[in-house]
Amino acid sequence: MVRLDWVYGMNIKVRIKFSKYGLMKFIGHLDVMRYFQKLLRRADIPVAYSTGMSPHQIMSFAMPLGIGLESDAEYVDIEITERIASDIAVKRLNEQNVEGIKVLSFRELPEGAVNAMASIKAADYEVSFSDAMAPDFSCFETLKDMYEEPRISVLKKTKKNEMYVDIKPGIYGIWGNEERIGMCLSCGSTLNIKPELVIKAVYDRLKIHMPEHALLIKRKEIYTETDGVRISLDKIGDDIE
C-alpha cells in the first residue's frame, strides 16, 4: 500500500516524549518551548512551519509542567516535512540536548490522532518531601484513610475566586509509602487536580499548616482514554523505521 504522505508531500505528525529533571525543572514552559524550537533546528529535524506572514514551527505541548517539578513523561507534538527514522531522530536530539532534558521517543501519529494537549485525561505523580520538611505524622496513611471517604472537600483558588470542590472523583488511585507517595489524578478542562492540592487536603484534615516548598513532585506519565481505557500518550502511533 502506497503512503499518501509520501506521494503528495503531506506533513507527518510526530509525538516526542522527553524527561525534564535537575536544574531544568526551574525553567518555565515558555522557555521550554523556545528551547525545543532551537533544539529541533540544531538537530536538523525537518520540522514543518505554519504559513502566513509570521511562520512558526508547528508544535503543541501536552500539559505545561509547573516550575520546580520534574517529569519522566513530557510530550510535544510536531509536524515534519520528510521522514526520519525514530532512532536517528532521538540520537540527533539528545546529542544537542543540555543536561536536564532527554528525548525518550519519537513516534509517528496515526491519521486523525488528537493532539497531545486536547487528548489528556489523567497523569501519574510521585510525591516526596524536601529534606527536613517531612511531616511528623503519617501522610500516606492519612491519605489512605481520606481516600476511603465518599467526599474530599478542599478550598480551590482560581484567578477570579475561591470555592470548595470535591476532588475525590478526580483521584483515580493512590499507592506507595511514606517516602514516596504515588497518585493518578484527573487532568484536562473538566476536572484538573494537582498533587499538591491532594497533599494539602491531608494537612487541612489534620488542621496543620503545610510548609511552603515542602513537596518534591515528579510527573511519571500522562494518559489519554480510548474506549474508556487509559493509555499513555507514547503508546499511540509507531516508531518510524
C-alpha positions as CSV (number, residue, x, y, z in Angstrom):
1,M,0.0,0.0,0.0
2,V,1.4,3.4,-1.0
3,R,1.6,6.0,1.7
4,L,-0.2,9.2,0.6
5,D,2.1,11.4,2.6
6,W,5.0,10.0,0.6
7,V,3.2,10.7,-2.7
8,Y,1.8,14.2,-2.1
9,G,4.3,15.5,0.4
10,M,1.9,15.9,3.3
11,N,3.4,16.7,6.6
12,I,3.9,13.8,9.1
13,K,2.6,14.2,12.6
14,V,5.1,13.1,15.3
15,R,4.9,12.9,19.1
16,I,8.1,13.4,21.1
17,K,8.4,12.1,24.6
18,F,11.1,13.6,26.9
19,S,12.1,13.9,30.5
20,K,12.8,17.1,32.4
21,Y,15.0,16.9,35.5
22,G,17.7,18.5,37.6
23,L,18.2,22.3,37.2
24,M,15.9,22.3,34.1
25,K,13.0,21.9,36.5
26,F,13.3,25.6,37.2
27,I,12.8,26.5,33.6
28,G,9.3,27.7,32.8
29,H,7.0,26.5,30.0
30,L,7.7,29.4,27.6
31,D,11.4,28.9,27.9
32,V,11.0,25.1,27.3
33,M,9.0,26.0,24.1
34,R,11.8,28.3,22.9
35,Y,14.4,25.7,23.8
36,F,12.7,23.0,21.7
37,Q,12.4,25.4,18.7
38,K,16.1,25.8,18.8
39,L,16.8,22.2,19.6
40,L,14.9,21.0,16.5
41,R,16.9,23.3,14.3
42,R,20.2,22.3,15.8
43,A,19.4,18.6,15.5
44,D,18.4,19.1,11.8
45,I,14.9,17.7,12.3
46,P,12.8,18.6,9.2
47,V,10.1,20.4,11.2
48,A,7.2,21.9,9.4
49,Y,6.3,25.6,9.6
50,S,3.0,27.4,9.5
51,T,2.1,29.6,6.5
52,G,1.4,33.3,6.6
53,M,3.2,36.5,7.5
54,S,4.9,35.1,10.6
55,P,5.7,31.4,10.1
56,H,6.5,29.4,13.1
57,Q,7.2,25.7,13.9
58,I,4.0,23.6,14.2
59,M,4.3,22.5,17.8
60,S,1.9,21.6,20.6
61,F,2.9,20.6,24.2
62,A,0.7,18.2,26.2
63,M,0.4,19.9,29.5
64,P,2.7,22.7,30.9
65,L,4.7,21.5,33.8
66,G,4.9,23.7,36.8
67,I,8.2,25.3,37.8
68,G,10.1,23.2,40.3
69,L,8.5,19.9,39.1
70,E,10.5,17.1,37.4
71,S,9.0,14.7,34.9
72,D,9.6,11.4,33.2
73,A,6.9,11.9,30.7
74,E,6.6,15.2,28.9
75,Y,5.2,15.3,25.4
76,V,5.3,17.7,22.4
77,D,3.6,17.1,19.0
78,I,5.3,18.4,15.9
79,E,4.9,18.0,12.2
80,I,7.8,17.1,9.9
81,T,8.1,17.6,6.2
82,E,10.1,14.4,5.4
83,R,10.5,11.0,7.1
84,I,13.4,10.4,9.5
85,A,13.9,7.2,11.4
86,S,12.9,7.4,15.1
87,D,16.2,6.1,16.4
88,I,18.2,8.6,14.3
89,A,15.9,11.5,15.4
90,V,16.3,10.6,19.1
91,K,20.1,10.3,18.7
92,R,20.3,13.7,17.0
93,L,18.1,15.4,19.5
94,N,20.0,14.0,22.5
95,E,23.4,14.9,21.0
96,Q,22.2,18.5,21.0
97,N,20.4,18.4,24.4
98,V,21.6,20.0,27.6
99,E,21.8,18.2,31.0
100,G,18.2,18.1,32.3
101,I,16.4,17.3,29.1
102,K,16.4,13.9,27.5
103,V,14.4,12.7,24.5
104,L,12.9,9.3,25.1
105,S,10.9,8.5,21.9
106,F,9.9,9.9,18.5
107,R,6.8,8.3,17.1
108,E,4.6,8.9,14.1
109,L,1.0,9.5,15.0
110,P,-1.8,7.8,13.1
111,E,-4.1,9.8,10.8
112,G,-6.8,11.6,12.7
113,A,-5.0,11.4,16.1
114,V,-5.9,14.2,18.5
115,N,-3.1,16.4,19.6
116,A,-1.5,15.9,23.0
117,M,-3.0,18.9,24.7
118,A,-6.6,18.0,23.7
119,S,-6.3,14.3,24.5
120,I,-5.0,14.2,28.1
121,K,-7.3,12.7,30.7
122,A,-5.0,11.7,33.6
123,A,-1.5,11.8,35.0
124,D,0.6,9.8,37.4
125,Y,2.7,11.7,40.0
126,E,5.3,10.8,42.6
127,V,5.4,13.0,45.7
128,S,8.1,13.0,48.3
129,F,9.2,15.6,50.9
130,S,12.1,18.0,50.9
131,D,14.9,17.4,53.4
132,A,14.0,18.4,57.0
133,M,10.4,19.1,55.8
134,A,8.9,15.6,56.2
135,P,5.8,15.7,58.4
136,D,5.9,14.2,61.9
137,F,2.6,12.3,61.1
138,S,1.9,9.5,58.7
139,C,1.0,11.4,55.5
140,F,0.4,8.3,53.4
141,E,-1.7,6.5,56.0
142,T,-3.8,9.7,56.5
143,L,-4.2,10.0,52.7
144,K,-5.4,6.3,52.5
145,D,-8.0,7.0,55.2
146,M,-9.2,10.1,53.5
147,Y,-9.4,8.3,50.2
148,E,-11.9,5.8,51.7
149,E,-14.3,8.6,52.4
150,P,-17.1,9.4,49.9
151,R,-16.1,13.0,49.6
152,I,-12.8,15.0,49.8
153,S,-13.7,18.7,50.0
154,V,-10.9,21.3,49.5
155,L,-10.7,25.0,49.0
156,K,-9.6,25.6,45.4
157,K,-8.4,29.0,44.4
158,T,-8.5,30.4,40.9
159,K,-7.6,33.8,39.5
160,K,-11.1,35.0,39.9
161,N,-12.4,33.4,43.1
162,E,-12.1,30.5,45.5
163,M,-14.6,27.8,46.3
164,Y,-14.9,24.4,47.9
165,V,-14.8,21.5,45.5
166,D,-15.0,17.7,45.9
167,I,-11.7,16.3,44.4
168,K,-12.5,12.7,45.2
169,P,-13.8,12.0,41.7
170,G,-10.5,13.2,40.3
171,I,-8.3,10.9,42.3
172,Y,-8.2,7.6,40.4
173,G,-5.7,5.8,42.6
174,I,-3.0,6.1,45.3
175,W,-0.1,3.9,46.2
176,G,3.4,3.9,47.7
177,N,4.7,4.6,51.2
178,E,5.7,7.4,53.5
179,E,8.9,8.2,51.5
180,R,7.2,8.2,48.0
181,I,3.5,8.7,47.5
182,G,2.1,7.8,44.1
183,M,-1.2,9.0,42.7
184,C,-3.2,9.0,39.5
185,L,-5.1,12.3,39.1
186,S,-7.6,13.7,36.6
187,C,-6.3,16.2,34.1
188,G,-7.9,18.3,31.5
189,S,-10.6,21.0,31.2
190,T,-13.3,19.2,33.1
191,L,-11.5,18.4,36.3
192,N,-7.8,19.2,36.8
193,I,-6.4,18.0,40.1
194,K,-2.8,18.9,41.1
195,P,-0.8,16.6,43.5
196,E,0.0,19.5,45.9
197,L,-3.8,20.1,46.3
198,V,-4.2,16.4,47.4
199,I,-1.4,16.6,49.9
200,K,-2.7,19.9,51.2
201,A,-6.0,18.3,51.8
202,V,-4.2,15.8,54.1
203,Y,-2.7,18.7,56.1
204,D,-6.0,20.5,56.2
205,R,-7.7,17.4,57.5
206,L,-5.4,17.4,60.5
207,K,-5.5,21.2,60.8
208,I,-1.8,21.5,60.2
209,H,-0.2,24.2,58.0
210,M,1.7,22.7,55.1
211,P,5.2,24.4,54.8
212,E,5.9,26.2,51.5
213,H,8.3,24.2,49.2
214,A,7.8,21.1,51.3
215,L,7.0,18.8,48.4
216,L,9.1,17.3,45.7
217,I,6.9,16.3,42.8
218,K,7.7,14.3,39.7
219,R,5.2,13.6,36.9
220,K,5.6,9.9,35.9
221,E,3.2,9.6,33.0
222,I,0.3,11.3,31.1
223,Y,-2.7,9.4,29.8
224,T,-5.5,9.6,27.3
225,E,-8.5,7.4,27.0
226,T,-9.6,5.0,24.3
227,D,-12.9,3.2,24.7
228,G,-12.8,4.0,28.4
229,V,-9.3,2.6,28.9
230,R,-6.4,4.8,30.0
231,I,-3.3,4.5,27.9
232,S,-0.1,6.6,28.0
233,L,0.4,9.1,25.2
234,D,3.5,7.3,23.9
235,K,1.5,4.2,23.2
236,I,-0.2,6.0,20.3
237,G,1.5,5.7,17.0
238,D,4.6,3.8,15.8
239,D,8.3,4.2,15.6
240,I,9.5,5.4,12.2
241,E,11.7,2.8,10.5
